[in-house]
Amino acid sequence: MSKLSLAFFATAAVFALMGMAWGVHMAMTGNFTMAPAHAHLNLLGWASLGIMGAFYGIAGDRANKRLGWLNYALSTVAVVVTIPALAMLLASGGKENLGVKIGPLLAIAGMLVFLIDVLLTLRAPKTASA
């Protein structure tokens, strides 16, 4: 398995553990104010990065590694920016902050790069093992 795929999986696992711990904390305190941020952490951090890692693992050398690493950077930074910003928005009763504007744009950029890489991989010549 490639380093790129492993990076996606390792980061996804870190975000999954954070999401699980956060969910347990909300359940133990009975305070679910942060549920939207928790859900976004699980979706953007665990599910999206995990699926992307699976793609890069399956695509192997057919995928463009530069685009893959760009996707990894954009998608990871998107989670790191978006989730705390969303938590601050929820905690403040709706007071917007720059992170809730920049973070989702980074997530969209990461997904766009991923889509481009998927489409380029579809067009890439098949290797002997593919």
N, C-alpha and C positions, 0 to 999 in steps of 0.2 A: 504494500500500500504506500502511496506517495506521502511525502511530508505535508503537502497541501491538504490532502484528505484528512490526515491525522490532526493537523492544526484545527480544521473545522470541527472534527469530532471532539477533540480535547476541550476546545472553547465551549462547544455546545454542552458538554457534560458539566463544566464549571457553572454555566448559566442555569442548567437544569437543577443542580444542587442548590444554587442560590434561590431559585424559584420554589423549590420544595421547602427549604427552610423558612422562607417568607410565608408560604401557605400554612405551614404548621404554626408559625407565630400568630398569624391572623386567626386561625382556628382556636388556639389556646387563649387568646385575649378576647375573642368574640368581636373584634373590630375589623371589618372588611372594607374600610374606607379605601385602602390601597389595592383592592381587587383588580381594577383596570390596569394598574402598573404591573402587578403580578402576572396578569394574563398576557400582557405585551412582552414581558420578560420571557415567559414560556414560549410564546409564539415566535418572536424574533430571535431570541437567544438559543433556545433548545431546538424547536422544530425546524425553523428555517436554516440555521447553520448545520443542523444534522442532515437535512435533506441535501443541502449543497455539498456537504462532505461525502455523502453517498454517491452523488453524481460524479464528483472528481475521482472517487475510488473506482467507480465502474468505467468511466471514460478513459482513465489512464492517460497514455501519451497522446491520445487524440485531442484532448482538451488543451486550450491555450493556457499555459502556466502563468504567464504575466497577467492575463486577465483574471485568472483564478486568484492570484495573490492580491490583486487590486480589489476583487470582490470580497475576499476575506477581510482586508483592512477596512473597507467601507462598511461592510456589514457588522463587523465587531465594534468599530467606533460608533456606529449608529445605535447599537444596544447600550453601550457605555454612556452615551450622551442622552438618549431618549428616556431610558427608564428612570434615572434620578430626576430628570426634568419633569417627567410626568408625575412622579411621586410628589415633587414640590408643588406642582400645579394642584394636585388633589389635596395636599395638606393645607394649602393657602386658600382653599375655597374658590379656586378658579383664576387666581392671579397668574397671568401668563408670564413665561420667561423665554429667553432666547433658545434654550435647549429644546423646547417643544416645537420650535419652528425648524431648527437646524437638524435635529436628530432624525425626524421622519424623512427629510430630504436626503440625508445620507443613506437611510434604509432604501429609499426608492432608487438612488444611484447604484447601490450595491446590487439590488435586484435587476436593474437594467443591465449592468455589466454581466451578471449571471446569465440573463437571457441571451445576450450577445454571444457569450461563450458557448451556451448550449446550441444555439443556431450554427455557430462556426463548427462546432464538433459534429453536428449532423452532416455538414458538408465535407468534413475531413475524410481523406482516404482511409479505408479500413486497414488496420495492421494485420499481420498474419494471425495474431491471437484473438482478434476482435470478430 
